[in-house]
Amino acid sequence: VAGPGASAWALDPAVRHLNHGSFGAVLNEVLERQTEWRRRFEADPSRFVFNDLRPAMDRARDAVGEFVSADPIGLAPVRNATTGIASVLRSFETLLRPGDQLLTTAHDYNAVRQILRFTAARTGAEVAVARVPFPIEDPVQVTESVLAEVTPRTKLAVIDHVTSPTALVFPIEDIVAALEPEVPVLVDGAHGPGQVPVAVDDLGASWYTGNLHKWVCAPKGSAFLYARADRIEMTMPAVISHGYNAEVESAEDRYHELFDWLGTDDFSAWAVVPDALRLVGGLEPGGWDGVMKRNHDLVLEGRRLISETARIPLSAPEEMVGSMASVVLPDATGPDPGGDLSPMMGDLFDSGFSTIVMNWPGWPSQLLRISAHLYNTSDDYSALAERLRT
Ligand SMILES: Cc1ncc(COP(=O)(O)O)c(C=O)c1O
C-alpha cells in the first residue's frame, strides 16, 4: 500500500493489494463512520429503527441515484449483487415455462450461473451460454456472440457490465439496445459503479444490480438493485417481510417497503455509502472521473509491465479494460490442480502479493487478474511482474 494517502486505507501496509475486484477495500474514516452508525443503533435500538432508519436509507438511496444516474424510486438496497440477481430471478420465475431459455455468457460469475441453474431446475427452463471469445479483439464480438444465442425461447438475459474472470468491460449499451424490449436484460453490474461510468436510466435495461462494496469502497454489505419503472411492481426481494402487507399507496412504495426491511439487520454499510462516495471521490482531483481515470491508466501500465517482464501476451484491447485486467498465464503453469486456493495464488500470498489466480471453466490455462485502486502505484506491478518472471 503505497499510493497517495495510503495510510488512509484499512489495508495491511505489508501487502501489495492487487485484488480489489473480489472484495473491495475501505477507508479508515468510512469504517469509523460505520462504527458511529452501529453505536447509534445499539444505543437505542427502537428509536433507531422506528425513527432514524428511514431517513438514512433515503439519504443513501438519493446519493446512489445521483452517482449511477438512476431514478431513486427504482433503487432498492440489497446486501450484495448475488442477492440482487437472486431477487430478480425469483421474481421472474413465475413467467418461465419448460423449454424457455435464460441467456448468459461464458464470462459470467459462478454464483450467478448457479442462480440461473437453480431457476432453470425449478421451472424446466434452460440456461443458454453465449461463447464470447477470449482473448478478444473488439467489443463488437461480445454483442455478436450474445445475439447469436437469442432465439424465440429467450425470456431473460443476464449480462455482465464488467466480467469477473476475464475483467472485460462489455459494450453493455449496445447489448441492451439490441435485446430490449423483446428480451428483458438484467445487468450484473457487480463491478460497475466506481470502476466505469454507470448511467442506469439511460441504459434502459429492465434491471441493474451493482455492488458498492467493491469499486466505490463502501463497507461490505452495500449494494443496490434497480428496477425500471415498468418492472417495479413485479420485482420482489428474495426474502419476504412486512412490506408484503404494508398499507401503501403505490407499487413504488410497496417496492421500498419490501426491500428496505428484510428483517433485523446491520444497516450501517448502506448508511455510510454517501460518505464513501464523498471521501473516496475527494481523493483525486476531478472527483470520481479522476479516480476512474487514474485507476484505468494504472492498471494498463501494470498489465503492460507484466506482459513485458513475464512475456505474457495481452488478451483484450484497452477500450475493454476498466480498473482490472486478466492475463492468461503461460501453459507451463498448467491448470489449477483443484482445491480452494491455486498453488500459484498461495505462493503469491506468501511473497506478499494479494492477487487472484483462477481456473476458468472450459479454459485450459489459469487466469491472473490484477486491479488498480488509489492505494496502488506502478511499483506494485513491477514487483509482481518480476515475481511472475522468476
Ligand atoms: C460479475 C460478478 N457478479 C456478481 C458477483 C457477486 O458479488 P457479491 O459477492 O458481492 O454478491 C461478483 C463478485 O465478485 C462478480 O464478480
The ligand as a Gaussian input file, in Angstrom:
#p B3LYP/6-31G(d) Opt

LIG

0 1
 C      -19.595000     -10.408000     -12.043000
 C      -19.963000     -10.645000     -10.623000
 N      -21.257000     -10.815000     -10.298000
 C      -21.663000     -10.998000      -9.030000
 C      -20.745000     -11.019000      -8.012000
 C      -21.232000     -11.262000      -6.632000
 O      -20.939000     -10.183000      -5.806000
 P      -21.237000     -10.350000      -4.251000
 O      -20.303000     -11.404000      -3.759000
 O      -20.967000      -9.017000      -3.667000
 O      -22.656000     -10.763000      -4.141000
 C      -19.390000     -10.864000      -8.278000
 C      -18.394000     -10.891000      -7.201000
 O      -17.204000     -10.809000      -7.386000
 C      -18.982000     -10.676000      -9.626000
 O      -17.699000     -10.539000      -9.947000

